[in-house]
């Protein structure tokens, strides 16, 4: 296990969780009403904005790509929660319960990331952030296709595996961006 990557993951997640928690205090878990496909679309919008900024080399909204990657992390966690619990027709949990579930799925994603890093030799460290963005977009398209197939796959990973991968790729991008800024 790479302790540096583990610590970097935890640092990034701490920042993402702070945003999640602040929004839970502002709005409560209002996102509980969203179906997983709506969360997929939210992730898509964020990833598409990152790609658009990269391609245009400019932006009109004074918010960089880091908050967008953080949003991808948080929406991925919400999607994983929704896959487990299903969409609600009202807010049916408090912020404390939402944070417990947040931590559960972050822990699952980290375990997966550490296993894959072991097998792949942390190949993501040699990737460009733009490539990571493209992989996130590809995984979103995979999710959309699985959703169109009523969640059924023949040989492919399911929805949850793709959301975990998206979360981890967004963390990788945030690690790379923080290293580039230092």
C-alpha positions as CSV (number, residue, x, y, z in Angstrom):
1,X,0.0,0.0,0.0
2,X,1.3,3.4,-0.9
3,X,1.0,5.5,2.2
4,X,1.5,8.8,0.3
5,X,-1.5,8.0,-1.9
6,X,-3.5,6.9,1.1
7,X,-2.8,10.2,2.9
8,X,-3.5,12.2,-0.3
9,X,-6.8,10.4,-0.8
10,X,-7.8,11.2,2.8
11,X,-6.8,14.8,2.5
12,X,-8.9,15.3,-0.7
13,X,-11.8,13.4,0.7
14,X,-11.7,15.6,3.9
15,X,-12.1,18.7,1.7
16,X,-14.9,17.1,-0.3
17,X,-16.7,15.9,2.9
18,X,-16.4,19.4,4.3
19,X,-18.4,20.8,1.3
20,X,-20.9,17.9,1.5
21,X,-21.4,18.6,5.2
22,X,-21.8,22.3,4.8
23,X,-24.4,21.8,2.0
24,X,-26.2,19.2,4.2
25,X,-26.4,21.9,6.9
26,X,-27.8,24.4,4.3
27,X,-30.2,22.1,2.5
28,X,-30.4,18.9,4.4
29,X,-30.1,15.8,2.2
30,X,-32.5,17.3,-0.4
31,X,-30.7,15.2,-3.0
32,X,-32.5,12.1,-1.6
33,X,-35.3,12.9,-4.1
34,X,-32.9,12.4,-7.0
35,X,-32.9,9.2,-9.0
36,X,-29.5,7.7,-9.7
37,X,-29.9,8.8,-13.4
38,X,-30.3,12.4,-12.3
39,X,-27.1,12.2,-10.3
40,X,-25.4,10.7,-13.4
41,X,-26.5,13.8,-15.3
42,X,-25.1,16.0,-12.6
43,X,-21.7,14.3,-12.8
44,X,-21.9,14.6,-16.6
45,X,-22.5,18.3,-16.4
46,X,-19.5,18.8,-14.1
47,X,-17.2,16.6,-16.2
48,X,-18.3,18.3,-19.4
49,X,-17.6,21.8,-17.9
50,X,-14.1,20.6,-16.9
51,X,-13.5,19.4,-20.5
52,X,-15.0,22.6,-22.0
53,X,-12.7,24.8,-19.9
54,X,-9.7,22.6,-20.9
55,X,-10.5,22.8,-24.6
56,X,-11.4,26.5,-24.6
57,X,-8.6,27.5,-22.3
58,X,-10.9,30.0,-20.7
59,X,-13.9,30.2,-18.5
60,X,-16.6,32.8,-17.8
61,X,-17.6,31.6,-14.4
62,X,-15.1,32.4,-11.7
63,X,-14.9,28.9,-10.3
64,X,-12.1,26.6,-11.4
65,X,-12.1,22.9,-12.1
66,X,-11.2,21.8,-8.6
67,X,-14.7,22.5,-7.2
68,X,-16.1,20.6,-10.2
69,X,-14.0,17.5,-9.4
70,X,-15.0,17.8,-5.8
71,X,-18.7,17.9,-6.9
72,X,-18.0,14.8,-9.0
73,X,-16.7,13.0,-5.8
74,X,-19.8,14.1,-3.8
75,X,-22.3,13.3,-6.5
76,X,-20.7,9.9,-6.9
77,X,-21.2,9.2,-3.2
78,X,-24.8,10.4,-3.4
79,X,-25.4,8.1,-6.4
80,X,-24.0,5.1,-4.5
81,X,-26.3,5.9,-1.6
82,X,-29.2,6.2,-3.9
83,X,-28.4,2.8,-5.5
84,X,-28.5,1.3,-2.0
85,X,-31.6,3.1,-0.7
86,X,-33.5,4.2,-3.8
87,X,-34.8,7.7,-4.4
88,X,-37.1,9.1,-1.7
89,X,-40.1,11.2,-2.2
90,X,-39.0,13.5,0.6
91,X,-36.0,14.1,2.8
92,X,-36.0,10.9,4.9
93,X,-32.7,11.2,6.8
94,X,-30.8,13.8,8.8
95,X,-27.4,15.2,7.9
96,X,-25.7,12.9,10.5
97,X,-27.0,9.7,8.7
98,X,-26.1,11.1,5.3
99,X,-22.5,11.7,6.6
100,X,-22.4,8.1,8.0
101,X,-23.3,6.8,4.5
102,X,-20.9,9.2,2.9
103,X,-18.1,7.7,4.9
104,X,-19.2,4.1,4.2
105,X,-19.0,4.7,0.4
106,X,-15.8,6.7,0.6
107,X,-14.2,3.8,2.6
108,X,-15.3,1.3,-0.1
109,X,-13.9,3.5,-2.8
110,X,-10.6,3.9,-1.1
111,X,-10.3,0.1,-0.5
112,X,-11.0,-0.4,-4.2
113,X,-8.5,2.3,-5.2
114,X,-5.7,0.9,-3.1
115,X,-6.3,-2.6,-4.5
116,X,-6.2,-1.2,-8.1
117,X,-3.2,0.9,-7.4
118,X,-1.4,-2.2,-6.2
119,X,-2.2,-4.1,-9.4
120,X,-1.8,-1.2,-11.8
121,X,1.3,0.4,-10.2
122,X,-0.4,3.8,-9.8
123,X,-0.4,4.3,-13.5
124,X,-2.8,7.3,-13.0
125,X,0.2,9.3,-11.7
126,X,1.5,9.4,-15.3
127,X,-1.8,10.4,-16.8
128,X,-2.9,13.9,-17.8
129,X,-5.8,15.5,-15.9
130,X,-7.5,15.8,-19.3
131,X,-7.2,12.0,-19.8
132,X,-8.7,11.5,-16.4
133,X,-11.6,13.8,-17.4
134,X,-12.1,11.8,-20.5
135,X,-12.2,8.5,-18.6
136,X,-14.8,10.0,-16.2
137,X,-16.9,11.0,-19.2
138,X,-16.6,7.6,-20.7
139,X,-17.7,5.9,-17.5
140,X,-20.7,8.3,-17.4
141,X,-21.6,7.1,-20.8
142,X,-21.3,3.5,-19.7
143,X,-23.6,4.3,-16.7
144,X,-26.1,5.9,-19.0
145,X,-26.1,2.8,-21.3
146,X,-26.5,0.5,-18.3
147,X,-29.4,2.7,-17.1
148,X,-31.0,2.4,-20.5
149,X,-30.6,-1.4,-20.2
150,X,-32.6,-1.3,-16.9
151,X,-29.4,-1.8,-14.9
152,X,-28.6,-5.1,-16.6
153,X,-25.1,-6.1,-17.9
154,X,-23.9,-9.2,-19.6
155,X,-20.1,-9.1,-18.7
156,X,-19.5,-5.6,-17.5
157,X,-19.2,-4.1,-14.1
158,X,-22.4,-2.7,-12.7
159,X,-23.5,0.9,-11.8
160,X,-21.8,0.9,-8.4
161,X,-18.4,-0.1,-9.8
162,X,-18.5,2.7,-12.3
163,X,-19.5,5.3,-9.6
164,X,-16.7,4.1,-7.4
165,X,-14.3,4.4,-10.4
166,X,-15.5,7.9,-11.1
167,X,-15.1,8.9,-7.5
168,X,-11.5,7.6,-7.5
169,X,-10.6,9.2,-10.8
170,X,-11.9,12.6,-9.5
171,X,-9.7,12.2,-6.4
172,X,-6.7,11.3,-8.7
173,X,-7.4,14.5,-10.7
174,X,-7.6,16.6,-7.4
175,X,-4.3,15.0,-6.2
176,X,-2.6,15.8,-9.5
177,X,-3.9,19.4,-9.4
178,X,-2.8,19.9,-5.8
179,X,0.7,18.6,-6.7
180,X,0.9,20.9,-9.7
181,X,-0.1,23.9,-7.5
182,X,2.7,23.1,-5.0
